[in-house]
Amino acid sequence: MSKEAADQFDQLGALYEDMATWPFRKYIETPSVFAALGPLDGVDVLEYGCGSGYYSRLLKRAGARKVVGYDLAEGMLDYARRCAQRDGLDISFRSTLDETTNGNFDLVLAVYVLPYATTLAELDQMAAEMMSSLQPGGRLVALPIHARYAPAPTYYEGCGFTLTPDAEANPWQEGGRLRLDLRYRQYEASVHAWYWSQQAIEAALLRAGAEDIKWSNPQLMTGHDLGEVPPALQAYVDEPHAAIIECRKR
């Protein structure tokens, strides 16, 4: 990720923390991510692009032995450290990856990080950093923008955000820039992301040493009567803006 792409998050710690409680994340995204992660007892995890540290804290509470949160946005890291300290959780947050992180993790989690690669070279760099952090056989779980997200800017409005491609006539343009407008409760902010196709992401991961790549859609938490599901959540399940990737390091 370029420094420019990272800097847009420096002052958004409180917003990203609040987003964890938004219905589409609480009832769809977060449980889907943990279903993909599987049991975490005794597992060493790197959260690549940890932001406010929300997932890092959940990982630690779920039994992970060691959790390291990595992010380039220093403002986010400061916020994440304060939250972990407040909750009494032993989590390390850092802005660099080096020999101490290389090959030392059983699992890497990267939620909404791949969309902030602004070029194919940055996409390759992200994939390489994620995979190099894993032990052989270690697993990566990542959430990129869905290859066929709903291109109508207002489609996700009921979930608290809109997603607008710069090139509205070609919403799935390789490397095309998108504007993500977050508007929910008292919050309002905008950031930019970049669209990468399934083929481009898989190629980057394969070059970085991945195998057994599989894709799935986030699902609504079980136990809900679909007749009682708010329309915005059902619309999200029908056409999610993110996909879930799982793969292993060769």
C-alpha positions in Angstrom: 0.0 0.0 0.0 1.3 3.5 -0.8 1.8 5.9 2.0 -0.8 8.1 0.3 -3.4 5.3 0.5 -2.5 4.6 4.1 -2.6 8.3 5.2 -6.3 8.6 4.4 -7.0 6.3 7.5 -5.0 8.2 10.1 -7.9 10.0 11.7 -10.6 7.3 11.2 -9.9 5.0 14.2 -13.2 5.9 16.0 -15.2 5.5 12.8 -13.7 2.1 12.0 -14.2 0.9 15.5 -17.9 1.9 15.3 -18.3 0.2 12.0 -17.7 -3.1 13.7 -21.2 -2.7 15.2 -23.0 -1.9 11.9 -25.5 -4.7 11.1 -23.9 -5.9 7.9 -20.6 -6.4 9.7 -22.0 -7.7 13.0 -24.4 -10.3 11.4 -22.6 -11.1 8.1 -19.0 -10.1 7.8 -17.5 -10.9 11.2 -19.1 -14.3 11.7 -18.2 -15.3 8.1 -14.6 -14.3 8.7 -14.4 -16.4 11.9 -16.1 -19.4 10.1 -13.3 -19.2 7.6 -10.6 -18.8 10.2 -11.6 -21.9 12.2 -10.3 -22.8 15.7 -7.7 -20.3 17.0 -6.5 -21.9 20.2 -2.7 -21.8 20.3 -2.4 -20.1 16.8 0.0 -17.3 16.0 -1.8 -14.7 13.9 -0.7 -11.6 12.0 -3.5 -9.2 11.2 -2.2 -7.5 8.0 -3.8 -4.0 7.8 -5.2 -4.1 11.3 -6.7 -0.6 11.4 -8.3 0.1 14.7 -7.3 -3.4 16.0 -10.9 -4.6 16.2 -10.2 -8.0 14.6 -6.9 -8.3 16.5 -8.8 -8.0 19.8 -11.3 -10.6 18.6 -8.5 -13.0 17.6 -6.9 -12.7 21.0 -10.2 -13.3 22.8 -10.9 -16.3 20.6 -7.7 -18.0 21.9 -4.9 -17.0 19.5 -1.6 -17.5 21.3 0.1 -14.5 19.7 -1.5 -11.7 17.8 0.5 -9.0 15.9 -1.4 -6.1 14.2 0.4 -4.5 11.3 -0.6 -1.2 9.6 1.0 1.7 7.9 -1.4 4.3 9.3 0.2 5.5 12.6 -3.0 7.2 13.7 -4.8 3.8 13.5 -2.0 2.0 15.3 -2.1 4.5 18.2 -5.9 4.0 18.5 -5.5 0.2 18.3 -2.9 0.3 21.1 -5.1 2.3 23.4 -8.0 -0.1 22.8 -5.9 -3.2 23.5 -4.5 -1.6 26.7 -8.0 -0.6 27.8 -9.2 -4.2 27.3 -6.1 -5.8 29.0 -5.1 -7.7 25.9 -1.5 -8.6 25.0 -1.3 -7.6 21.3 1.7 -6.1 19.5 1.0 -3.4 17.0 3.7 -2.3 14.5 4.2 -0.4 11.3 7.0 -2.5 9.8 7.5 -6.1 8.8 11.0 -7.6 9.1 13.0 -10.8 9.9 11.1 -11.1 13.2 7.8 -11.5 11.3 9.1 -13.5 8.3 7.8 -17.1 8.4 6.6 -16.9 12.0 2.8 -17.1 11.7 0.3 -19.9 11.3 -2.4 -17.5 10.0 -2.6 -14.1 8.3 -5.9 -12.2 8.3 -6.2 -9.2 5.9 -9.7 -7.6 6.0 -10.2 -4.9 3.3 -6.5 -4.5 2.6 -6.0 -5.8 -1.0 -8.4 -3.0 -2.3 -5.8 -0.4 -1.2 -3.2 -1.6 -3.7 -3.1 1.3 -6.2 -1.0 -0.6 -8.8 -0.3 -4.2 -9.8 3.1 -3.8 -8.3 1.6 -2.9 -5.0 -0.8 -5.8 -5.2 2.2 -8.1 -5.8 4.0 -6.5 -2.8 1.0 -7.0 -0.5 0.6 -10.7 -1.6 4.4 -11.3 -1.1 4.4 -9.7 2.4 1.3 -11.7 3.5 2.6 -15.0 2.3 6.2 -14.5 3.5 4.9 -13.9 7.0 3.4 -17.5 7.0 5.1 -20.7 7.9 4.9 -23.4 5.2 1.4 -24.7 5.2 0.2 -21.5 7.0 -3.1 -20.0 5.9 -4.2 -16.6 4.6 -7.8 -15.3 4.9 -8.4 -12.1 3.1 -11.4 -9.9 2.1 -11.0 -8.0 -1.3 -13.7 -6.2 -3.1 -16.0 -8.7 -4.7 -15.3 -9.4 -8.3 -19.0 -8.6 -9.1 -20.0 -6.1 -6.5 -23.2 -4.2 -7.2 -22.1 -1.2 -9.3 -25.1 1.0 -8.5 -23.7 3.6 -6.1 -26.8 3.5 -3.8 -27.1 -0.3 -3.6 -25.3 -0.6 -0.2 -26.7 2.7 1.2 -28.9 0.7 3.7 -25.7 -0.8 5.1 -24.2 2.6 5.8 -22.0 3.1 2.8 -22.0 3.8 -0.9 -19.4 2.5 -3.4 -18.9 4.6 -6.5 -16.4 3.7 -9.3 -14.6 6.6 -11.0 -15.4 5.0 -14.4 -19.1 4.4 -13.9 -19.4 3.0 -17.4 -16.9 0.3 -16.5 -17.3 -0.5 -12.8 -15.1 -3.6 -13.0 -12.1 -2.0 -14.6 -8.8 -3.6 -13.6 -7.2 -1.3 -11.1 -10.1 1.1 -11.3 -10.5 3.5 -8.4 -13.6 3.5 -6.3 -14.9 6.0 -3.7 -16.2 4.5 -0.5 -18.5 7.0 1.3 -19.3 6.0 4.9 -22.4 7.5 6.3 -24.0 5.9 9.4 -25.2 7.4 12.6 -23.0 10.4 13.5 -20.2 9.4 11.1 -19.4 10.6 7.6 -16.1 10.0 5.8 -14.8 9.1 2.4 -11.8 6.9 1.3 -10.6 5.6 -2.0 -10.1 1.9 -2.9 -9.1 0.1 -6.1 -10.8 -2.8 -7.8 -8.8 -5.9 -8.7 -10.3 -8.9 -10.5 -10.3 -12.4 -9.2 -7.7 -13.3 -11.8 -5.4 -10.5 -10.9 -5.6 -11.3 -7.2 -5.1 -15.1 -7.7 -2.1 -14.4 -10.0 -0.5 -12.2 -7.3 -1.0 -14.8 -4.6 0.3 -17.6 -6.8 3.4 -15.6 -7.6 3.9 -15.1 -3.8 3.7 -18.9 -3.1 0.1 -19.6 -2.4 -1.8 -22.7 -3.2 -5.3 -24.1 -2.7 -7.0 -20.8 -3.4 -10.7 -20.7 -2.8 -13.4 -18.0 -2.8 -16.6 -17.7 -1.0 -19.3 -15.1 -0.2 -20.0 -13.8 3.3 -23.2 -15.3 4.7 -25.8 -14.1 7.1 -25.3 -15.5 10.6 -27.4 -18.6 11.1 -30.5 -18.5 13.3 -32.3 -15.7 11.5 -35.7 -16.1 10.0 -35.2 -14.7 6.5 -38.6 -13.1 6.6 -37.4 -10.9 9.5 -34.0 -10.0 7.9 -33.9 -6.2 7.1 -33.9 -5.6 3.4 -30.5 -4.0 3.4 -28.9 -7.2 4.9 -30.6 -9.5 2.4 -29.5 -7.2 -0.4 -25.9 -7.5 0.9 -26.1 -11.3 1.1 -27.4 -11.3 -2.5 -24.6 -9.1 -3.8 -21.9 -8.5 -1.2 -19.3 -5.8 -1.8 -16.5 -8.1 -0.5 -15.5 -11.7 -1.0 -13.6 -14.1 1.2 -10.3 -15.7 0.0 -8.7 -18.6 1.7 -5.3 -20.1 0.6 -2.2 -21.8 2.0 1.5 -21.2 1.7 3.3 -23.9 -0.3 
